[in-house]
Amino acid sequence: MRAADGQVRLLLDGFHFNDWDTKVALFTHRPAVHALKHVIQECVSIEGPDTVVLRAPRTCQSKSLPQTAQRFTFTQVFDPEASQRKVFEGSVRGLVRDVLIGGNCLVFTYGVTNAGKTFTFLGPEHDSGLLPRSLSVIFNSIEGRVYPRSDLKPQRCRDFTRLTTEQQAAESSSKRSLLRLLKESDRSQTSGRSTFLDGSSLSTDSSVSEESFCLDVDSNVRFSVWVSFCEIYNDNIHDLLEQVPSGQQRRTALRLSQDVKGNSFIKDLRWVQASSSEEAYRRCSRTQNSGERLKEAGNINTSLLTLGKCISAMRVNQQRKIQHHVPFRESKLTHFLQFFFCGAGRVSMVVNISRNSACFDETLNVLKFSALAQKVRSSTLSRCHKM
């Protein structure tokens, strides 16, 4: 399965915040035949196993844009025929293994509009992306070794609390109340990107079930599974485990249900993708909307700008003895990611660009940001939490 025409996927694979430098891999999708010659010659081409070349289109007359070819080097460049499974095994599988031995991992996407972020992260039903494959491996690997009690709860992504009997009862009551609200409320409705969780095994209708595999896990280890999904949307963090509003404006949500034996399972799991700033602005211009839509575009711009400032500050700190402030708290997005950026886990940043020559300037900015992120070393990141 190929992405839409003119899409390129960049995988910044694993900022390891202990001893490794940032690894960066690139994946390309071949555009349609009628566009291949124009796009490849004038915008993006691949040189060797680890280099991509960006050239300004011939029609571009802007003096502010570079007229010479620019090369960007990555850890690995996947060829256009690389499958979703190959990309997963080459970038995220190591992170999943770390999760199974108690590590913390984060995967997030970055890129321009229509560059293939959804395809890379979710994929279509018959060719699942990074997220469904990761969930499949996790739950297949821990099947039969789930901690039977419900007295453990994660706390602030760093530790866990042991619940008292009263707290367990309160959690169970909240769960039952939620299930009553959602139980079989939309049996007739189906989702194109549903993921079902029954007990401790994950199954989908996609290629994941055909290619499912497990990672070796210590047989003496027991896993406590706590379902907690968050979305970062319009610079706000929402809990998906809440009642879904009725009507046309209902949000994408995690829906729970129960089988005839009372076992809980995830009936419907759909994922929210925040619009890019340029898409939000275009929507405002097209519909003449203002207020919330315009604020949405501003929030997205602010979050991405702050992310770039944080990466730049960490790069500067890497080169100087006197450490500068890293502005994690200027955005809820970067504040949410600070825990990982400060040495508490591994991060895989998936960067998407477009081969379309009309997006040359945005593509150049994305590649420059990727190149900067690649230069950030773990020694800098491990100190940023002290600031």
MARDREN-530017 format. One record per residue (C-alpha): residue number from 0; z negated, y, x. Coordinates in pm, whole numbers, plus 50000, padded with zeros to 5 digits. Each point is the difference from the previous one (the first is absolute). Example, Ala and Ser with C-alpha at 12.3 -4.5 7.8 and 13.67 -1.06 7.14 Angstrom:
<pases>
[0,[49220,49550,51230]]
[1,[50066,50344,50137]]
</pases>
This chain:
<pases>
[0,[50000,50000,50000]]
[1,[50095,50340,50141]]
[2,[49857,50338,49923]]
[3,[50203,50269,49833]]
[4,[50286,50160,50189]]
[5,[49912,50205,50306]]
[6,[49637,49897,50036]]
[7,[49816,49937,50324]]
[8,[49650,49861,50038]]
[9,[49774,50093,50288]]
[10,[49690,49793,50054]]
[11,[49725,50155,50207]]
[12,[49834,49669,50054]]
[13,[49634,49992,50072]]
[14,[49814,50292,50148]]
[15,[49738,49767,50147]]
[16,[49690,50210,50039]]
[17,[49832,49787,50265]]
[18,[50225,49939,50300]]
[19,[50365,50028,49898]]
[20,[50239,50292,49990]]
[21,[50194,50072,49683]]
[22,[50284,49752,49948]]
[23,[50307,50118,49814]]
[24,[50278,49788,49854]]
[25,[50311,50103,49812]]
[26,[50189,49821,49723]]
[27,[50343,50111,49877]]
[28,[50194,49919,49685]]
[29,[50377,50003,50019]]
[30,[50159,50253,49759]]
[31,[50292,49921,49773]]
[32,[50337,49934,50164]]
[33,[50157,50321,49871]]
[34,[49717,50206,50155]]
[35,[49941,49799,50315]]
[36,[50238,50182,50232]]
[37,[49891,50349,49902]]
[38,[49628,49931,50003]]
[39,[49974,49797,50320]]
[40,[50225,50224,50210]]
[41,[49856,50329,49889]]
[42,[49632,49931,49938]]
[43,[49828,49681,50116]]
[44,[50097,49717,50231]]
[45,[49813,49723,50182]]
[46,[50010,49949,50375]]
[47,[49843,49684,50131]]
[48,[49693,49824,49864]]
[49,[49766,50300,50007]]
[50,[50199,50325,49976]]
[51,[50149,50203,49716]]
[52,[50230,50299,50051]]
[53,[50015,50296,49763]]
[54,[50307,50228,50010]]
[55,[50053,50321,49808]]
[56,[50284,49971,49744]]
[57,[50328,50164,50100]]
[58,[49991,50214,49689]]
[59,[49669,50153,50100]]
[60,[50040,50356,50126]]
[61,[49632,50091,50027]]
[62,[49909,50129,50346]]
[63,[49639,49902,49945]]
[64,[50087,49629,49997]]
[65,[50065,49812,50326]]
[66,[50367,49925,50060]]
[67,[49943,49722,50254]]
[68,[49897,49645,49925]]
[69,[49626,49933,50004]]
[70,[49854,49661,50086]]
[71,[49676,49864,49859]]
[72,[49846,49685,50143]]
[73,[49792,49754,49800]]
[74,[49828,49673,50074]]
[75,[50270,49810,49814]]
[76,[50309,50075,49794]]
[77,[50079,49746,49728]]
[78,[50368,49941,49933]]
[79,[50144,50081,49655]]
[80,[49996,49633,49897]]
[81,[49627,49950,50066]]
[82,[49824,49851,49698]]
[83,[49685,50132,49837]]
[84,[49811,49701,50134]]
[85,[50113,50072,50356]]
[86,[49884,50360,49968]]
[87,[49665,49882,49861]]
[88,[49944,49749,50278]]
[89,[50098,50254,50264]]
[90,[49780,50282,49877]]
[91,[49726,49921,49749]]
[92,[49915,49633,50045]]
[93,[49774,50081,50296]]
[94,[49810,50250,49786]]
[95,[49947,49737,49731]]
[96,[49859,49763,50260]]
[97,[49754,50272,50108]]
[98,[49886,50043,49639]]
[99,[49924,49629,49977]]
[100,[49773,50018,50306]]
[101,[49811,50304,49872]]
[102,[50213,50290,50121]]
[103,[50104,50317,49817]]
[104,[50370,50072,49955]]
[105,[50211,50269,49837]]
[106,[50371,50008,49916]]
[107,[50162,50317,49869]]
[108,[50353,50137,49960]]
[109,[50151,50331,50106]]
[110,[50351,50134,49950]]
[111,[50244,50209,49801]]
[112,[50109,49946,49641]]
[113,[50225,49699,49930]]
[114,[49952,49859,50349]]
[115,[49879,49655,49893]]
[116,[49620,50029,50000]]
[117,[49962,49801,49679]]
[118,[50245,49734,50116]]
[119,[49812,49954,50327]]
[120,[49654,49999,49850]]
[121,[50059,49816,49672]]
[122,[50356,49871,49995]]
[123,[50181,49854,49697]]
[124,[49873,49692,49818]]
[125,[50221,49758,50191]]
[126,[49939,50156,50344]]
[127,[49643,50123,50020]]
[128,[49887,50261,50248]]
[129,[49700,50041,50227]]
[130,[49729,50036,49736]]
[131,[50069,49690,49784]]
[132,[50045,49787,50311]]
[133,[49673,50124,50147]]
[134,[49809,49922,49681]]
[135,[50162,49657,49980]]
[136,[49898,49910,50355]]
[137,[49644,50127,49953]]
[138,[49928,49807,49681]]
[139,[50182,49687,50111]]
[140,[49796,50002,50320]]
[141,[49660,50033,49832]]
[142,[50065,49759,49714]]
[143,[49700,49773,49953]]
[144,[49777,50209,50225]]
[145,[49896,50282,49770]]
[146,[49634,50103,50001]]
[147,[49872,49873,49663]]
[148,[49746,50273,49925]]
[149,[50058,50360,49892]]
[150,[49717,50169,50189]]
[151,[50209,50172,50271]]
[152,[50182,50332,49959]]
[153,[50193,50206,50259]]
[154,[49857,50343,50077]]
[155,[50211,50285,50139]]
[156,[50243,49760,50170]]
[157,[49752,49941,50284]]
[158,[49720,49781,49875]]
[159,[49886,49807,49697]]
[160,[49697,50013,49776]]
[161,[49820,49701,49858]]
[162,[49961,50049,49627]]
[163,[49677,49932,49819]]
[164,[49989,49789,49686]]
[165,[49999,50313,49785]]
[166,[50296,50147,50188]]
[167,[50196,49676,49963]]
[168,[49933,50006,49627]]
[169,[50120,50360,49979]]
[170,[50320,49916,50189]]
[171,[50065,49701,49776]]
[172,[49943,50211,49690]]
[173,[50242,50265,50125]]
[174,[50259,49732,50074]]
[175,[49966,49845,49654]]
[176,[50030,50342,49839]]
[177,[50316,50072,50196]]
[178,[50149,49664,49911]]
[179,[49931,50055,49631]]
[180,[50194,50325,50015]]
[181,[50299,49848,50175]]
[182,[49992,49634,49901]]
[183,[50338,49894,49870]]
[184,[50069,50359,49883]]
[185,[50361,49990,50112]]
[186,[50095,49630,50004]]
[187,[50352,50084,49891]]
[188,[50048,50247,50283]]
[189,[50125,49883,50337]]
[190,[50024,50176,50332]]
[191,[50281,49966,50252]]
[192,[49747,50014,50283]]
[193,[49713,49798,49865]]
[194,[49774,49801,50226]]
[195,[49773,49733,49855]]
[196,[49677,49882,50151]]
[197,[49842,49684,49858]]
[198,[49680,49894,50169]]
[199,[50056,50032,50374]]
[200,[50375,49940,50017]]
[201,[50277,50251,49962]]
[202,[50329,49911,49838]]
[203,[50309,50203,49920]]
[204,[50350,49935,49875]]
[205,[50146,50129,50326]]
[206,[50096,49841,50327]]
[207,[49637,50012,50109]]
[208,[49923,49682,49807]]
[209,[50295,49825,50166]]
[210,[49897,50107,50350]]
[211,[49622,50007,49959]]
[212,[49793,49904,50299]]
[213,[49640,50023,50117]]
[214,[49832,50126,50314]]
[215,[49743,49785,50177]]
[216,[49648,50103,49904]]
[217,[49667,49866,50122]]
[218,[49900,49728,49753]]
[219,[49637,50116,50012]]
[220,[50084,50352,49880]]
[221,[49954,50095,49636]]
[222,[50171,50303,49847]]
[223,[49860,50238,49740]]
[224,[50290,50151,49805]]
[225,[49934,50340,49844]]
[226,[50294,50147,49812]]
[227,[50020,50375,50054]]
[228,[50338,50173,49992]]
[229,[50049,50371,50059]]
[230,[50298,50223,49971]]
[231,[50057,50325,50185]]
[232,[50210,50211,49768]]
[233,[50047,50377,49997]]
[234,[49732,50033,50266]]
[235,[49737,49834,49780]]
[236,[49843,49657,50026]]
[237,[49968,49812,49672]]
[238,[49840,49669,49921]]
[239,[50252,49770,49836]]
[240,[49725,49799,49833]]
[241,[49966,50232,49704]]
[242,[50116,50015,49642]]
[243,[50371,50076,49976]]
[244,[50083,50295,49772]]
[245,[50226,49926,49707]]
[246,[50330,50168,49934]]
[247,[50300,50076,50216]]
[248,[49799,50156,50285]]
[249,[49798,49687,50080]]
[250,[49949,49952,50373]]
[251,[50091,49700,50203]]
[252,[49690,49783,50007]]
[253,[49843,49672,50089]]
[254,[49951,49789,49689]]
[255,[49749,49718,49983]]
[256,[49982,49712,49756]]
[257,[49829,49664,49950]]
[258,[50125,49650,49933]]
[259,[49863,49766,49733]]
[260,[49727,49883,50239]]
[261,[49879,50354,50067]]
[262,[50144,50023,50352]]
[263,[50117,50349,50091]]
[264,[50344,50063,50140]]
[265,[50227,50294,50075]]
[266,[50248,50008,49719]]
[267,[50206,50300,50099]]
[268,[50002,50181,50333]]
[269,[50234,50294,50038]]
[270,[49993,50254,50276]]
[271,[50020,50378,49993]]
[272,[50236,50173,50242]]
[273,[49940,50372,50041]]
[274,[50311,50215,49996]]
[275,[50103,50178,50315]]
[276,[49967,50377,50009]]
[277,[50374,50065,49988]]
[278,[50038,49773,49698]]
[279,[49717,50182,49823]]
[280,[50161,50337,50073]]
[281,[50340,49879,49877]]
[282,[49838,49876,49680]]
[283,[49839,50341,49952]]
[284,[50333,50175,50052]]
[285,[50190,49763,49772]]
[286,[49751,50010,49712]]
[287,[49878,50357,50054]]
[288,[49646,49865,50010]]
[289,[49717,50181,50169]]
[290,[49627,49960,50024]]
[291,[49906,49635,50059]]
[292,[50342,49894,50130]]
[293,[50014,50288,50246]]
[294,[49642,49930,50103]]
[295,[50095,49635,50054]]
[296,[50270,50098,50250]]
[297,[49759,50228,50181]]
[298,[49734,49730,50021]]
[299,[50246,49749,50146]]
[300,[50120,50252,50258]]
[301,[49641,50083,50095]]
[302,[49905,49635,50045]]
[303,[50301,49919,50219]]
[304,[49953,50318,50204]]
[305,[49635,49912,50061]]
[306,[50094,49646,50101]]
[307,[50239,50143,50259]]
[308,[49733,50240,50126]]
[309,[49753,49714,50042]]
[310,[50249,49789,50197]]
[311,[50085,50301,50218]]
[312,[49633,50079,50064]]
[313,[49927,49641,50099]]
[314,[50294,50009,50239]]
[315,[49870,50324,50158]]
[316,[49649,49855,50035]]
[317,[50152,49709,50184]]
[318,[50121,50236,50274]]
[319,[49693,50223,50034]]
[320,[49640,49953,50102]]
[321,[49876,50255,49745]]
[322,[50054,49849,49656]]
[323,[50142,50215,49722]]
[324,[49911,49973,49634]]
[325,[50208,49752,49797]]
[326,[50037,50146,49646]]
[327,[49948,49682,49799]]
[328,[49806,50180,49725]]
[329,[50279,50244,49916]]
[330,[50163,49742,49775]]
[331,[49865,49717,49787]]
[332,[50277,49780,50136]]
[333,[49899,50044,50365]]
[334,[49631,49991,49911]]
[335,[50062,49663,49835]]
[336,[50185,49876,50311]]
[337,[49750,50141,50252]]
[338,[49801,49677,50010]]
[339,[50300,49812,50138]]
[340,[50125,50279,50226]]
[341,[49661,50016,50170]]
[342,[50007,49652,50144]]
[343,[49870,49784,49716]]
[344,[50307,49785,49946]]
[345,[50373,49952,50043]]
[346,[50269,50205,49832]]
[347,[50365,49925,49932]]
[348,[50200,50308,49907]]
[349,[50330,49927,49826]]
[350,[50242,50289,50049]]
[351,[50319,50018,49794]]
[352,[50303,50217,50074]]
[353,[50341,50042,49840]]
[354,[50340,49960,50167]]
[355,[50148,50260,49769]]
[356,[50124,50291,50213]]
[357,[49885,50242,49731]]
[358,[49642,49903,50091]]
[359,[50048,50050,50374]]
[360,[49736,50271,50043]]
[361,[49735,49804,49807]]
[362,[50090,49684,50191]]
[363,[49962,50185,50330]]
[364,[49654,50124,49900]]
[365,[49892,49649,49899]]
[366,[50119,49853,50330]]
[367,[49823,50272,50198]]
[368,[49679,49929,49811]]
[369,[50039,49628,50067]]
[370,[50056,50063,50369]]
[371,[49684,50212,50014]]
[372,[49794,49736,49820]]
[373,[50123,49736,50242]]
[374,[49852,50193,50293]]
[375,[49647,50003,49857]]
[376,[49777,49765,50197]]
[377,[49695,49815,49877]]
[378,[49766,50172,50246]]
[379,[50057,50330,49821]]
[380,[49957,49849,49656]]
[381,[49673,49829,50089]]
[382,[49843,50336,50080]]
[383,[50114,50202,49701]]
[384,[49713,49884,49780]]
[385,[49759,50190,50223]]
[386,[50156,50335,49917]]
</pases>
